[in-house]
Amino acid sequence: MHREPFRGIYTIPSTPFQENGEIDVPSLRRLVDFCIECGAHGLVFPVNASEFTSLSDAERMTLAEALVERNAGRVPAIIGVAGVTQEVAAQFAAHARQIGADGVIAMPPYIKRAALSDQVILDYYRAIADAARLPVFIQNYDPPIGTNMGAEFLLRLCREIEWVRYVKEETTPSTLKLSALLAGNDGSCWGVMGGAGGRYLIEEYRRGSCGNMPGCHVTDVVVAFWNALEAGDEARALHIYKEMAPLFFFEHQLSGMYKEVLYRRGVIACPLKRNGKMPLDETASRYLDEILANLAPLMTWRA
């Protein structure tokens, strides 16, 4: 088990599928190697960027086992355990501990018809923590799939529940919520990471974030971005951010783009996702090639 505190770029592997829609475990193993060779400080899987809601419970467990096994302790492995109820989430959390994960992450129950009470959310995270007995990240994510929790309540979860130690903050605006979390923190929260692929990383870093959890398609570029901030080289950080901007805008409107990039980089065998193909016409495809060519000088990984 890796020692805390967790810090840096905790990248999120996509879930590779075969042409027939079945999960592709060999491609996932290559993805794990890719992320680590790109300099990732940790791995997070399966969560939203992994299409976790399109996986069966058995598939989630199979893929989590494959990831932890392939990682072989090289970097911290944080397993996504969000469930539709606390009982389901606790099962995933217990499995994460059993396979040797270093931590877990979860949104509150993500299938709901009305707002969840504070007590339901407290009980949910307590069940996860009791089952995992590993550091827990609370994922604070906007509806409809997420639950937007206030800073005071997030800190209460960290104070009152053993093992609940971190927050992944990606509600809108994440930057202001991050500052509120750190201002009210009594030490119970060990760190706050951002998301959104690193779009807000410069401001999040200035406000005191301990890292970011982006999709993994350009992990090497995001790691270079983070390392520049850690080194105090804001000029280089801003340069990398500007180079990434076209990709940020492109991926924002095209679901499935992470895997298209991974396919074009030679990491996975098939870019398909479940519940619909990525809408990519000839013009968009050519433009994506241009974006990746312009980013190539910042990429350290080659097929």
C-alpha positions in Angstrom: 0.0 0.0 0.0 1.3 3.5 -0.9 1.8 6.0 1.8 -0.2 9.2 1.9 -0.7 12.0 1.2 -1.7 11.4 -2.4 -0.6 14.2 -4.7 -0.2 14.8 -8.5 -1.9 13.6 -11.6 -4.1 10.6 -10.8 -5.1 9.7 -14.4 -8.3 7.8 -15.3 -7.9 4.9 -17.8 -10.8 4.6 -20.3 -12.6 1.3 -20.5 -11.6 -0.4 -23.8 -14.2 -2.4 -25.7 -13.8 -4.9 -28.5 -15.7 -4.5 -31.8 -18.4 -6.7 -30.5 -18.9 -4.6 -27.4 -17.2 -6.9 -24.9 -14.6 -5.5 -22.6 -11.0 -5.7 -23.8 -8.7 -6.6 -20.9 -5.5 -6.8 -22.9 -6.0 -3.2 -24.1 -6.7 -2.2 -20.5 -3.4 -3.7 -19.4 -1.6 -1.6 -22.2 -3.5 1.4 -20.9 -2.1 0.9 -17.4 1.5 0.7 -18.8 0.8 3.8 -20.9 -0.4 5.9 -18.0 2.6 4.9 -15.8 5.1 5.4 -18.7 3.6 8.9 -19.2 4.5 9.7 -15.6 1.1 9.4 -13.9 1.3 9.7 -10.1 -1.7 7.5 -9.6 -4.5 5.6 -11.4 -8.3 6.0 -10.8 -10.7 3.5 -12.3 -13.6 2.9 -13.1 -15.3 6.3 -12.8 -17.2 8.7 -15.1 -14.4 9.0 -17.7 -14.2 5.2 -17.7 -18.0 4.9 -18.7 -18.5 3.0 -15.4 -22.3 3.2 -15.7 -22.2 1.1 -18.9 -20.4 -1.8 -17.1 -22.0 -4.7 -15.3 -21.0 -5.3 -11.7 -19.0 -8.3 -12.8 -17.2 -6.3 -15.5 -16.3 -3.6 -13.0 -14.7 -6.1 -10.7 -12.9 -8.0 -13.5 -11.4 -4.8 -14.9 -10.5 -3.4 -11.4 -8.6 -6.7 -10.7 -6.8 -6.5 -14.0 -5.8 -2.9 -13.4 -4.4 -3.5 -9.9 -2.6 -6.6 -11.0 -1.0 -4.9 -14.0 -0.1 -1.9 -11.9 1.7 -4.2 -9.5 2.2 -1.4 -6.9 4.0 1.0 -9.2 1.7 3.9 -8.4 -1.4 4.3 -6.1 -4.5 2.6 -7.5 -7.8 4.3 -6.5 -10.8 2.2 -7.4 -14.2 3.6 -8.2 -16.9 2.1 -5.9 -19.9 4.3 -6.5 -23.1 2.3 -6.3 -26.9 2.9 -6.6 -27.2 2.1 -2.8 -24.8 2.0 0.1 -25.1 -1.8 0.1 -23.9 -2.1 -3.5 -21.1 0.5 -3.0 -19.9 -1.4 0.1 -19.6 -4.5 -1.9 -17.4 -2.7 -4.4 -15.4 -1.2 -1.6 -14.8 -4.6 0.1 -13.7 -5.9 -3.3 -11.2 -3.0 -3.7 -9.6 -3.8 -0.4 -9.5 -7.5 -1.3 -7.6 -7.0 -4.6 -5.0 -4.6 -3.0 -6.2 -1.1 -4.0 -4.7 1.9 -2.3 -7.9 3.9 -2.0 -11.4 4.2 -3.3 -13.5 7.0 -4.8 -17.3 7.4 -5.0 -20.1 9.8 -5.8 -23.2 9.5 -3.7 -25.9 7.1 -5.1 -26.2 8.1 -8.7 -29.7 6.8 -9.6 -32.3 8.8 -7.7 -35.6 10.6 -8.2 -35.2 13.3 -5.6 -32.5 14.9 -3.5 -30.7 12.7 -1.1 -30.8 13.6 2.6 -27.6 14.3 4.5 -28.2 11.2 6.6 -28.4 9.0 3.5 -25.1 10.3 2.2 -23.5 10.0 5.6 -24.6 6.4 5.9 -23.5 5.7 2.4 -19.9 7.0 2.9 -19.7 5.3 6.3 -20.6 2.0 4.7 -17.9 2.5 2.0 -15.2 3.4 4.6 -16.1 0.5 6.9 -15.9 -2.0 4.0 -12.8 -0.6 2.3 -10.7 0.5 5.4 -8.7 2.5 2.8 -8.5 6.3 2.1 -11.8 7.4 0.6 -12.2 10.2 -2.0 -15.6 11.9 -2.1 -16.4 12.8 -5.7 -18.4 16.0 -5.8 -20.0 16.1 -9.2 -22.9 18.1 -10.8 -26.3 16.5 -11.4 -27.9 14.6 -13.0 -25.5 11.8 -12.3 -23.8 13.6 -9.4 -24.9 15.3 -6.2 -23.6 18.9 -5.6 -22.6 19.0 -1.9 -21.6 22.1 -0.1 -18.1 22.6 1.3 -19.4 22.5 4.9 -21.1 19.1 4.4 -18.1 17.7 2.6 -15.8 18.7 5.5 -18.3 17.2 7.9 -18.0 13.8 6.1 -14.2 14.1 6.4 -14.4 14.9 10.1 -17.0 12.3 11.1 -16.1 9.2 9.1 -12.8 7.5 9.5 -10.9 6.9 6.2 -12.8 9.7 4.4 -9.8 11.9 3.6 -10.0 13.5 0.2 -12.4 15.3 -2.1 -12.4 15.3 -5.9 -14.1 18.7 -6.5 -15.7 19.2 -10.0 -19.0 21.0 -9.3 -19.4 24.4 -11.0 -17.4 26.5 -10.2 -14.9 24.1 -8.8 -12.4 26.7 -8.1 -14.5 28.6 -5.6 -15.7 25.4 -3.9 -12.0 24.3 -3.6 -11.1 27.5 -1.8 -14.1 27.1 0.6 -13.0 23.6 1.4 -9.5 24.6 2.2 -10.6 27.6 4.2 -12.8 25.5 6.4 -10.6 22.5 6.7 -9.4 21.6 10.2 -7.0 19.0 9.0 -9.6 16.2 8.5 -9.5 16.6 4.7 -6.0 15.6 3.5 -6.4 17.1 0.1 -8.6 18.3 -2.8 -8.1 17.3 -6.4 -9.8 18.8 -9.4 -11.2 17.2 -12.6 -12.4 18.4 -16.0 -9.3 17.1 -17.7 -7.1 19.9 -16.1 -9.0 22.8 -17.7 -8.9 24.7 -14.5 -5.7 23.4 -13.1 -3.7 26.7 -13.0 -6.3 28.4 -10.8 -6.9 25.2 -8.8 -3.2 24.9 -8.1 -3.0 28.5 -7.0 -5.8 27.9 -4.6 -4.1 24.9 -3.1 -5.2 21.7 -4.9 -3.2 18.6 -4.3 -3.7 17.2 -7.8 -6.0 16.5 -10.7 -7.9 13.4 -12.0 -8.1 13.8 -15.8 -9.0 11.3 -18.6 -5.8 9.5 -19.6 -5.6 10.1 -23.3 -2.8 12.8 -23.0 -1.5 11.8 -19.6 2.1 12.7 -20.6 1.0 16.3 -21.5 -1.0 16.8 -18.3 1.9 15.5 -16.2 4.2 18.0 -17.9 1.6 20.7 -17.1 1.5 19.6 -13.4 5.3 19.3 -13.1 5.7 22.8 -14.4 3.4 24.1 -11.7 5.2 22.1 -9.1 8.5 23.6 -10.2 7.2 27.1 -10.0 7.6 27.5 -13.8 4.3 29.3 -14.6 5.5 30.4 -18.0 5.9 26.8 -19.1 2.6 25.8 -17.4 0.8 28.6 -19.3 2.5 27.5 -22.6 1.3 23.9 -22.1 -2.2 25.1 -21.2 -2.4 27.1 -24.3 -1.3 24.2 -26.4 -3.9 22.0 -24.8 -6.8 24.5 -25.3 -7.9 23.2 -28.7 -8.1 19.7 -27.3 -10.1 21.0 -24.3 -12.7 22.6 -26.6 -12.8 19.6 -29.0 -13.3 17.0 -26.4 -15.9 19.0 -24.5 -18.6 18.4 -27.2 -17.7 14.9 -28.5 -18.4 12.1 -26.1 -15.9 9.2 -26.6 -13.1 11.4 -27.7 -10.7 10.1 -25.0 -10.7 6.6 -26.6 -10.4 8.0 -30.2 -7.2 9.7 -29.1 -5.9 6.6 -27.4 -6.7 4.6 -30.5 -4.8 7.1 -32.7 -1.9 7.0 -30.3 -1.7 3.2 -30.7 -2.6 2.3 -27.1 -5.9 0.5 -27.5 -7.2 -1.8 -30.3 -10.7 -0.2 -30.7 -12.1 3.3 -30.0 -15.7 2.2 -29.6 -17.9 3.0 -26.6 -21.2 1.6 -25.5 -24.5 3.4 -25.9 -23.7 5.0 -29.2 -20.7 5.7 -31.5 -18.7 8.9 -31.2 -20.0 11.4 -33.8 -16.9 12.0 -35.8 -17.1 13.2 -39.4 -14.3 13.8 -41.9 -13.7 17.4 -41.0 -13.6 16.7 -37.3 -11.3 13.7 -37.8 -8.8 15.8 -39.8 -8.9 18.6 -37.2 -8.3 16.1 -34.4 -5.2 14.9 -36.3 -4.0 18.5 -36.5 -4.6 19.0 -32.7 -2.6 15.9 -31.8 0.2 16.8 -34.2 0.5 20.2 -32.6 0.6 18.5 -29.1 3.2 16.0 -30.2 6.2 18.0 -29.0 4.8 17.7 -25.5 4.2 14.0 -25.7 6.8 11.8 -24.2 5.1 8.4 -25.0 5.5 6.9 -28.4 3.8 3.7 -29.7 
